[in-house]
Amino acid sequence: MSADPSYPRLALAGEDLAALASGGATPTALTFLEKGERTRRLLLLKELLDALDDRPALTAPIGPWTDAWTLLERAARTAPGIADDLLTSPQTGTWLAHTLRRLHREPPRAQERADLWTDPGRLFALAATAALRCGIDAELPVPLRAGSLSLPGLGLVTAPGHHPEHGVGRLAVAQGAFTLTTGQGGTPRTSVDSPPAAHWRPLRTLRPGSVALDDLDPYRDLDEPVAPQPLSAEEAACWQSLYAEAHALLTRDAPAGGDARGLLVAGTVDPGRIRTIVPWQPTDPGDRDTHHPQLSASTGDAYASMVISRPPDAVRLAETLVHEFQHSKLAALLHHFPLLDDDRGERYYAPWRSDPRHLTGLLHGAYAFTGVAGFWRLRMRDPASDPATRESAAYHFALRRLQSRLVVRTLSQSGRLTAHGRVVVDGLAGTLAGWLHEQVPAALLYRARTAARLHRTEWRLRNLRPPHYAPVPSDSSWPDPRTPGFARVAARPETADELLAAGDPGAALPLYLRAAAGDPAARAGALVSTALAHPGRAAAAALARPERAHLPAPRAS
């Protein structure tokens, strides 16, 4: 899709690798990752075109794929930058990866085989978008989902009438405007700058900058196509307000965390490098006003895109942007270098998960949460933060610093790191070691350490099974109210957790013991409270192997 067949050889300088390994980045390192993703997309695109060339019937319901490709080539010659923008769009990455995975497996049901054309048919939507953006007049068939056409990066156009789940329409592009027609009629002539209407929903952009707030594209999620979930005007305004504040905070962090080379240390991100935010929304509209835990996710197929549930404030949004961009950086680096020899055995403890993890997941967690620790370190030291924010930041910094060091140690001792993997893990270890001198108030350090002990203890109680006490992968998850809950102390502690967080393990212990028999959370609380109230070798041994430990019987009240 590039008019220029030549492209500079990709090379990552040692100092740029060191910056990425530390959990941070330099501008040249980020540019290397972006160029690498472009190259990967071209390779995936070639693989898709080869498959379509071998199996032309795949696009029979919509037409010869070469028609779409010819239009894309013309657009690339006309405006190479626009073609590259479409190629490197996160949603293009998700579409290519999903389509190739689907083509490489035999669909188990006849209906899936019948609908297989809809994914490669996206090539026609890309061609239509390229023509529209490049000012090329064209007319071509396009794939519809329930009568709607997604124009990648532009918006969603819907034909009048009632339509099946999958169908074909016809898009005419002329003088920068378009019309979509089906057997049931057509849309008014519309341009990409037209205001929202019944037939046209333009893609929203968050300002400052140009981050897409994508609630429309079928390939905006992590893998499988999803239906549009248009945000209400009020919800979109909330996102804009939060993003503007988060952008200001992250922009302020960048020079504070950088150096003369433009190094962005772990915990900072240039918001201009983020491409897309996909707002996660409850599938049940009745759940919109109920509380949901903060959710976020990303995929290595969609660099610089992240699925996020709307956080309560701008600080949490900024933290999530840092967290997910860390995943994007590491995933892109893994596309260049194998970092470990992973047998995919799910047996490792990750302090931010309820289930056992494989080594790749462990490395992703260590990289992301080192960035999160760095973010809270900056909040802790930020004179613009209010006292409550600084206190919460100190707790979260201490907690994530401790947990990340534990996981980095596990990775370092795994014996499965490649040479590049050793560079990355050693870089993270160096960053975390350099933060050990950061002073955290004793009470907050106590709560962070206690929350970390509680999580590890409960994890072992829930995931290790006799007789060998090996981790057992499970689809079930368990709630973890303590990690966020220990960030603050109740004014009048009453529950066992509140008393433990307030520094009174002796008072918390009998409350835990009463419920410990059938409750792993209470049993974990009792073990940790016992160790804090009665420290010593026995207590240390009980926390090291809590699944084998015995508790004293609760006293009669």
C-alpha positions in Angstrom: 0.0 0.0 0.0 3.0 2.3 -0.3 3.9 4.1 -3.5 7.5 3.9 -2.5 8.9 0.3 -2.7 12.0 1.2 -0.8 12.1 1.5 3.0 15.0 2.1 5.4 16.4 -1.0 7.1 15.1 -1.3 10.6 17.7 -1.0 13.3 17.5 -0.5 17.1 20.5 1.3 18.6 21.8 -0.1 21.9 20.8 3.0 23.9 17.3 2.8 22.5 17.0 -0.8 23.5 18.3 0.1 26.9 15.6 2.8 27.2 12.9 0.4 26.3 14.3 -2.2 28.7 14.2 0.3 31.5 10.4 0.6 31.1 10.8 3.9 29.3 11.5 4.9 25.7 13.3 7.4 23.5 11.6 9.1 20.5 13.8 7.1 18.2 12.9 3.8 20.0 9.2 4.6 19.6 9.7 5.4 15.9 11.5 2.1 15.5 8.5 0.2 17.0 6.0 2.1 14.8 8.0 1.3 11.7 8.3 -2.3 12.7 4.5 -2.5 13.1 4.1 -1.0 9.6 6.4 -3.7 8.2 4.5 -6.4 10.1 1.2 -5.1 8.6 2.7 -5.3 5.1 3.7 -8.9 5.7 0.3 -9.8 7.0 -1.4 -8.0 4.1 0.7 -10.0 1.6 -0.2 -13.2 3.4 -3.9 -12.3 3.1 -3.6 -11.3 -0.6 -1.8 -14.6 -1.3 -4.6 -16.5 0.4 -7.2 -14.6 -1.6 -5.3 -15.3 -4.8 -5.3 -19.0 -4.0 -9.0 -19.0 -3.0 -10.8 -16.4 -5.1 -14.2 -17.8 -4.1 -13.6 -16.3 -0.6 -14.8 -12.9 -1.8 -17.3 -14.1 -4.3 -20.4 -12.6 -2.6 -18.8 -9.1 -2.8 -16.6 -9.3 -6.0 -13.0 -9.9 -7.1 -10.6 -8.7 -4.4 -8.4 -7.3 -7.1 -10.9 -4.5 -7.7 -10.4 -3.2 -4.1 -6.6 -3.7 -4.3 -6.3 -1.7 -7.6 -8.1 1.2 -5.9 -5.9 1.0 -2.8 -2.8 1.0 -5.0 -4.1 4.1 -6.8 -4.7 5.8 -3.5 -1.2 4.9 -2.3 0.3 6.5 -5.4 -1.9 9.6 -4.9 -1.3 10.1 -1.2 1.2 7.7 0.4 0.8 9.2 3.8 -3.0 8.5 3.9 -2.3 4.9 2.7 0.2 4.5 5.5 -2.2 5.9 8.0 -4.8 3.3 7.0 -2.3 0.5 7.0 -0.9 1.4 10.5 -4.4 2.0 12.0 -4.8 -0.3 15.1 -8.1 -1.5 13.6 -6.3 -2.6 10.5 -4.0 -4.7 12.6 -6.8 -6.4 14.4 -8.7 -7.0 11.2 -5.7 -8.6 9.5 -4.8 -10.8 12.4 -8.4 -11.9 13.0 -9.0 -12.6 9.3 -5.8 -14.7 8.9 -6.5 -16.7 12.0 -10.0 -17.4 10.7 -8.7 -18.4 7.3 -6.2 -20.7 8.8 -8.7 -22.7 10.7 -11.6 -24.7 9.3 -14.9 -23.1 10.4 -16.8 -25.7 12.4 -20.3 -24.7 11.3 -21.9 -24.2 7.9 -23.1 -20.7 8.8 -19.5 -19.6 9.7 -18.3 -20.9 6.3 -21.1 -19.0 4.6 -20.1 -15.7 6.3 -16.3 -16.2 5.9 -16.2 -13.6 3.1 -17.2 -10.8 5.4 -13.7 -10.5 7.0 -11.6 -10.4 3.8 -14.4 -8.2 2.4 -13.1 -5.4 4.7 -10.5 -4.8 2.0 -13.3 -3.1 0.0 -14.1 -0.8 3.0 -10.5 0.2 3.2 -10.4 0.9 -0.5 -13.5 3.0 -0.2 -12.1 5.0 2.7 -8.8 5.5 0.9 -10.7 6.9 -2.2 -12.7 9.2 0.0 -9.7 10.6 1.9 -7.6 10.9 -1.3 -10.2 12.6 -3.3 -10.6 9.8 -5.8 -14.0 9.3 -7.5 -15.0 5.6 -7.4 -17.9 3.2 -7.1 -17.5 -0.2 -5.5 -19.3 -2.9 -3.5 -18.8 -2.8 0.2 -19.5 -5.2 3.1 -22.4 -4.3 5.4 -23.1 -5.5 9.0 -26.8 -5.2 9.8 -27.0 -2.6 7.0 -24.1 -0.5 8.2 -20.7 0.2 6.6 -17.7 1.0 8.8 -15.4 3.5 7.0 -12.2 2.9 9.0 -11.1 6.0 10.8 -14.0 8.1 9.6 -17.3 6.8 10.9 -20.3 4.6 10.3 -22.9 4.9 7.5 -26.2 3.1 7.7 -28.5 2.3 4.7 -32.2 2.7 5.1 -34.4 -0.4 5.7 -34.1 -3.7 7.5 -31.0 -5.8 6.7 -29.6 -9.2 7.5 -26.5 -9.6 9.7 -24.2 -9.6 6.6 -24.9 -8.1 3.3 -23.5 -6.1 0.4 -24.1 -2.5 -0.5 -22.7 -0.1 -3.1 -20.7 3.0 -2.2 -20.3 5.8 -4.7 -17.6 8.4 -3.9 -17.5 11.7 -5.9 -16.0 15.0 -5.1 -15.2 14.2 -1.5 -18.7 12.9 -0.7 -20.4 9.5 -0.7 -23.8 7.7 -1.0 -24.5 4.2 0.2 -27.3 2.2 -1.6 -28.9 -1.2 -1.3 -31.9 -2.8 -2.8 -34.0 -0.9 -0.1 -32.8 2.6 -1.0 -29.9 4.9 -0.5 -28.5 7.5 1.9 -28.3 11.3 1.3 -25.1 12.5 -0.2 -22.7 12.9 2.7 -19.2 14.1 3.4 -16.9 13.1 6.2 -17.3 16.5 7.7 -21.1 16.3 7.7 -22.7 16.5 11.2 -24.2 13.4 12.8 -27.5 12.2 11.3 -29.7 9.1 11.3 -27.6 7.6 8.6 -24.2 8.9 9.5 -22.1 8.7 12.7 -18.7 10.3 12.4 -15.9 8.9 14.5 -15.2 11.1 17.5 -11.7 12.5 18.2 -10.4 13.4 21.6 -8.6 16.8 22.0 -6.0 18.0 22.3 -4.3 15.8 19.7 -6.1 13.4 17.5 -6.8 10.2 19.6 -9.8 8.4 18.1 -12.6 7.5 20.6 -13.8 4.5 18.7 -17.2 3.1 19.6 -18.1 2.2 16.0 -15.5 0.0 14.1 -16.3 -3.7 14.2 -12.6 -4.5 14.6 -12.0 -2.1 17.5 -12.1 -4.9 20.1 -9.3 -7.5 20.9 -10.2 -10.1 18.3 -13.7 -11.0 17.3 -15.8 -8.3 15.4 -18.2 -6.5 17.6 -21.3 -4.4 17.0 -21.3 -0.6 17.2 -22.0 0.8 20.7 -22.4 4.6 20.1 -21.8 6.7 23.1 -24.4 9.1 24.3 -23.5 12.8 23.9 -23.2 13.0 27.7 -20.9 10.0 27.9 -18.7 11.3 25.1 -18.4 14.7 26.9 -17.3 12.9 30.0 -14.6 11.1 28.1 -13.4 14.4 26.5 -13.2 16.1 29.8 -11.3 13.3 31.4 -8.9 13.0 28.5 -8.1 16.7 28.4 -7.1 16.6 32.0 -5.2 13.3 31.6 -3.4 14.8 28.5 -2.3 17.8 30.5 -1.0 15.6 33.3 0.9 13.3 31.0 2.3 16.2 29.0 3.5 17.8 32.2 5.1 14.4 33.2 7.1 14.0 30.0 9.7 16.8 30.6 9.7 16.0 34.3 10.7 12.4 33.6 12.9 13.0 30.6 16.5 14.0 30.0 18.6 15.7 27.3 18.2 12.7 24.9 14.4 13.0 25.1 14.2 9.8 27.3 10.8 9.2 28.7 11.4 7.2 31.9 9.1 4.4 33.1 5.8 5.9 34.1 5.6 8.5 31.4 4.0 8.4 27.9 3.8 10.9 25.0 0.0 11.1 24.5 0.7 11.9 20.9 1.8 8.3 20.3 -1.6 6.9 21.3 -3.8 6.2 18.4 -7.2 4.9 19.7 -9.2 4.6 22.9 -12.0 2.1 22.7 -14.6 2.8 25.5 -15.6 -0.4 27.2 -19.3 -0.4 28.0 -21.6 -2.8 29.7 -23.5 -4.9 27.2 -26.7 -4.5 29.3 -27.8 -0.8 29.1 -29.3 -1.2 32.5 -25.9 -1.7 34.0 -24.5 1.7 32.9 -25.2 3.4 36.2 -23.9 0.5 38.4 -20.4 0.2 39.6 -17.9 -1.8 37.6 -14.2 -2.4 38.4 -11.8 -0.4 36.3 -11.2 -2.5 33.1 -8.6 -2.1 30.5 -7.0 -4.3 27.8 -4.9 -4.2 24.7 -3.6 -6.6 22.0 -0.3 -6.8 20.2 -2.2 -6.8 16.9 -3.4 -3.2 17.5 -0.4 -1.1 18.5 -1.2 2.1 20.5 -4.9 1.2 20.9 -6.5 0.3 24.2 -9.9 -0.8 25.4 -10.8 1.1 28.6 -13.8 1.4 30.9 -14.4 5.0 31.8 -12.4 5.7 35.0 -13.6 7.8 37.9 -11.1 10.6 37.3 -8.4 11.9 35.0 -5.5 10.6 37.2 -6.9 7.0 36.8 -7.3 7.5 33.1 -3.7 8.8 32.8 -2.5 5.7 34.8 -4.4 3.4 32.5 -3.0 5.0 29.4 0.5 4.5 30.8 -0.3 0.9 31.7 -1.7 -0.1 28.3 0.9 1.7 26.3 3.5 -0.3 28.2 1.8 -3.4 26.9 1.9 -2.0 23.3 5.6 -1.2 23.5 6.5 -4.7 24.8 4.2 -6.5 22.3 5.9 -4.5 19.4 9.3 -5.4 20.8 8.3 -9.0 20.9 7.5 -8.8 17.2 11.3 -8.1 16.6 13.0 -10.2 19.2 12.1 -13.4 21.1 12.6 -12.4 24.8 12.0 -15.8 26.4 11.5 -19.5 25.7 7.9 -19.9 27.0 6.4 -23.3 27.2 3.1 -21.6 28.0 2.7 -23.4 31.2 0.4 -21.4 33.5 2.1 -21.9 36.8 3.5 -18.5 37.9 2.3 -16.0 40.4 1.4 -12.6 39.1 0.4 -10.2 41.9 -2.1 -8.4 39.8 -4.0 -11.6 38.7 -6.2 -14.1 40.3 -5.0 -17.0 38.1 -1.6 -18.6 37.4 0.2 -17.1 34.4 2.6 -18.2 31.7 6.0 -16.5 31.4 5.0 -14.2 28.5 2.0 -13.0 30.6 4.4 -12.5 33.6 6.8 -10.5 31.5 3.9 -8.3 30.2 2.7 -7.7 33.7 6.2 -6.8 35.0 6.7 -4.4 32.2 3.3 -2.7 32.5 3.3 -2.4 36.3 6.9 -1.1 36.4 5.4 1.7 34.3 2.4 2.0 36.7 4.8 2.2 39.6 6.7 5.0 37.8 3.5 6.9 37.2 2.6 6.8 40.9 6.1 7.9 41.8 5.6 11.0 39.7 2.2 11.6 41.3 3.8 11.2 44.8 6.3 13.9 44.0 4.1 16.2 41.9 3.6 19.5 43.7 0.3 20.0 41.7 -1.2 16.9 43.4 -3.3 17.5 46.5 -2.4 15.7 49.8 -5.0 12.9 49.3 -3.7 12.2 45.8 0.0 12.2 47.0 -0.9 9.8 49.9 -2.8 7.4 47.5 0.1 7.7 45.0 2.7 6.8 47.7 0.7 3.7 48.6 0.3 2.5 45.0 3.9 3.3 44.2 5.2 1.2 47.1 2.8 -1.6 46.3 3.6 -1.8 42.6 7.3 -1.4 43.2 7.3 -4.3 45.6 5.2 -6.5 43.4 7.1 -5.7 40.2 10.4 -6.6 41.9 9.0 -9.9 42.9 8.0 -10.8 39.4 11.2 -9.5 37.8 13.1 -11.8 40.2 10.9 -14.7 39.1 11.7 -14.0 35.5 15.4 -13.5 36.1 15.6 -16.9 37.8 13.4 -18.8 35.3 16.3 -19.9 33.1 14.2 -19.1 30.0 15.3 -15.7 29.0 17.0 -15.0 25.7 19.8 -12.6 25.4 17.4 -9.8 24.5 15.1 -10.9 27.3 17.9 -10.7 29.8 18.5 -7.1 28.7 14.9 -6.3 29.3 14.6 -8.0 32.6 17.9 -6.5 33.9 16.7 -3.1 32.7 13.5 -3.4 34.7 15.4 -4.6 37.7 17.7 -1.6 37.5 14.8 0.8 37.3 13.1 -0.8 40.3 16.3 -0.9 42.3 16.9 2.8 41.6 13.5 3.5 43.2 14.3 1.8 46.4 15.7 5.0 47.9 12.3 6.8 47.3 10.9 7.5 50.8 7.4 6.3 51.5 5.7 7.1 54.9 6.0 4.2 57.3 2.2 3.7 57.6 1.7 3.6 53.8 4.6 1.3 53.4 3.1 -1.0 56.0 -0.3 -1.1 54.2 1.4 -1.7 50.8 3.4 -4.6 52.2 0.4 -6.0 54.0 -1.8 -5.8 50.9 0.9 -7.6 48.8 1.1 -10.3 51.4 -2.6 -10.8 51.5 -2.9 -11.2 47.7 0.0 -13.7 47.5 -1.3 -15.7 50.4 -4.9 -15.8 49.1 -3.6 -16.7 45.6 -1.7 -19.7 46.9 -4.7 -20.8 49.0 -7.0 -20.7 46.0 -4.6 -21.9 43.2 -2.4 -24.6 44.8 -3.8 -28.1 45.1 -2.7 -31.1 47.1 -0.9 -33.5 47.0 1.8 -31.7 45.0 0.6 -28.2 45.5 1.2 -27.3 41.8 -0.7 -24.3 40.4 -3.9 -25.3 38.7 -5.1 -23.1 35.8 -8.7 -22.0 36.2 -11.2 -19.8 34.4 -12.6 -18.6 37.7 -11.6 -15.4 39.3 -12.0 -14.0 42.7 -12.5 -10.4 43.9 -9.6 -8.4 45.3 -11.0 -5.5 47.3 -7.9 -5.3 49.5 -5.4 -4.0 46.9 -7.4 -0.8 46.3 -9.0 -0.8 49.8 -5.7 -0.7 51.8 -4.9 2.7 50.1 -6.9 4.3 52.9 -7.7 3.8 56.5 -11.2 3.8 57.9 -12.0 6.6 60.3 -13.4 4.0 62.7 -12.0 0.6 61.8 -14.5 -2.2 62.5 -14.0 -5.0 60.0 -11.0 -7.3 60.0 -9.6 -5.7 56.9 -10.1 -2.2 58.3 -8.4 -3.2 61.5 -5.5 -4.8 59.7 -5.1 -1.8 57.4 -5.1 0.5 60.5 -2.1 -1.4 61.9 -3.9 -3.6 64.5 -3.4 -7.2 63.4 -4.1 -8.5 66.9 -7.6 -7.1 66.8 -8.1 -8.3 63.3 -7.0 -11.9 63.9 -10.0 -13.2 65.9 -12.4 -11.7 63.3 -10.6 -13.5 60.5 -10.4 -16.8 62.5 -14.2 -16.9 62.9 -14.6 -17.1 59.1 -11.4 -18.8 58.1 -12.7 -22.4 57.8 -14.5 -21.9 54.5 -13.2 -18.6 53.2 -9.8 -18.3 51.6 -9.8 -14.6 51.9 -10.4 -14.8 55.7 -7.8 -17.5 56.0 -5.3 -15.4 54.2 -6.2 -12.5 56.5 -5.7 -14.7 59.6 -2.3 -16.0 58.4 -1.0 -12.5 57.6 -2.4 -11.1 60.9 -0.7 -13.9 62.8 2.6 -13.2 61.1 2.4 -9.5 61.9 1.2 -9.9 65.5 3.7 -12.7 66.2 6.7 -12.3 63.9 9.4 -14.9 63.7 10.6 -17.9 61.8 7.3 -19.8 62.2 5.4 -16.8 60.8 7.7 -16.5 57.9 7.4 -20.2 57.1 3.6 -19.9 57.2 3.5 -17.0 54.7 6.0 -18.8 52.4 3.8 -21.8 52.2 0.4 -20.7 53.4 -1.4 -23.7 51.7 0.4 -26.0 54.2 0.0 -23.8 57.3 -2.2 -24.4 60.3 -4.2 -21.8 62.1 -5.1 -21.6 65.8 -8.7 -22.4 66.6 -10.8 -19.3 67.1 -11.4 -18.4 70.8 -15.0 -18.7 72.0 -16.6 -15.4 72.3 
